[in-house]
Amino acid sequence: MPDDVDVLVIGGGMAGLTAAVRSIKTGARVLLVESATSVGGSAQYAGYVWTAPDRETMARVNPLGDKRLRNRLVDGLDDGVEWIRSLGVECKDAVLMLGFGRGHQFDAPHYIDECRRIIRAEGELLTHTSTSALVMDEGAVVGAGLVLADGSRRTVRASATILATGGFQADHDLVDRHIHPLASTVELRSNPMSRGDGLRLAQRAGAGTGKDGAGFYGHLVPAGVRLGDDDFVSLALYYSEHALLFNLAGERFADETLGDHLTTMALLEQPEARGLLVADARVHRDWMSAQYVEGAPSTDKFALAQKRTDRLGVADSVEDLGLLPPEWGYDGEKLARSVRTYNDQAARGQPMVPGRANDDSPLAEAPYYVVEVRPAITFPFHGVLIDEEARVLDRMSRPIPGLFAAGADTGGLYYRSYAGGIAPALVFGLTAADRAAADRAATH
């Protein structure tokens, strides 16, 4: 029986849209299926495509990530940027990201719209469609069973199937199992449809997965706030890199200056996964109210948080930090002592534990801004193992014929580190499509 399509793409976020359109451009017959009512996934909230500028930097910031995947990501960024531009989508010149990365601001909604237009015009797009199982034939994936919007079923045969469902951050059982037992209690900073479909489909086909404990990408957000789509950037407390973060015991537990995204992972492992972020007037002026990255809007994140929660406050002095409301559950006097100790060590240039690698200035300029914070999860680093050509690997690290994966469905690239989320979706989406095209050419 002939294939219905050349390429079946499961998932319509950045990775899936990219793989589908690239496959169409190679001459493939393409079907993209998406479980939501529209495509875009979490990419609709993105503003930058970025990663480390070279292999050496990537190895330094992400030493435990798979070397082959790290290198492929770094090497593929420029081609990915040119791909975005080739679709007529604005993608600006590179700027510095997170103090080490190279990133390009791009028009994500335009990219999504253009991909949708091309797929509808030159391929097939099914929304509100779930995938019940992958179809196997002698160890190879040859398509999938679908459940359509009206409840009817369809089996699609394909020479290549690409998993791009966006991770499992919206599935409570999976995040508790693979990230942390408290992971399901924190905020979701993502679309709500990424529920592990790709992971489950791949595992049933024999795929290997990364190690538990690899972590996740996310940011600190004000406690007591239910995040809406418009809050994913505006309420992310990027400035924590220049502030101090204390747990329930009034103790620092991580080097905040290494990045808010890393401190977020560390906070999830603290009692009740909550803490107090303390900044002074300098941090408020220079970081809390300033652009996080060139091209981003300048907003006062403390003022925004004030409109949404009462778990914050302003203290006129370090001593006044001791006046925390007792119902918050923190020892205010101990917090004040901890800030005084930090300031004394910073002023004297004394070593502190944990260290402060990138900003060891004292918090010496009143007033002081205090916000209770919680972690928010965007996507996990645990996922399906792939090789540098985006082929899904089985439990013996052998490629499963006909099966590819890209984006947040994959694991192995990052381990307790992070260097971009849109870039891996873009690069490995393109890679999967190109390898599938090469495989097709080899069989004809």
PyMOL commands that set and color helices and strands:
alter all, ss='L'
color gray80, all
select helices_A, chain A and resi 14-25+41-45+55-61+67-86+108-122+172-178+183-185+197-204+231-234+238-242+256-258+260-268+271-273+281-288+301-306+319-323+326-328+332-348+407-409+422-442
alter helices_A, ss='H'
color red, helices_A
select strands_A, chain A and resi 5-10+30-33+48-51+91-97+101-106+124-126+130-137+140-147+153-163+187-188+216-222+244-246+275-280+312-315+368-380+384-385+391-393+399-405+410-411
alter strands_A, ss='S'
color yellow, strands_A
deselect
rebuild
show_as cartoon
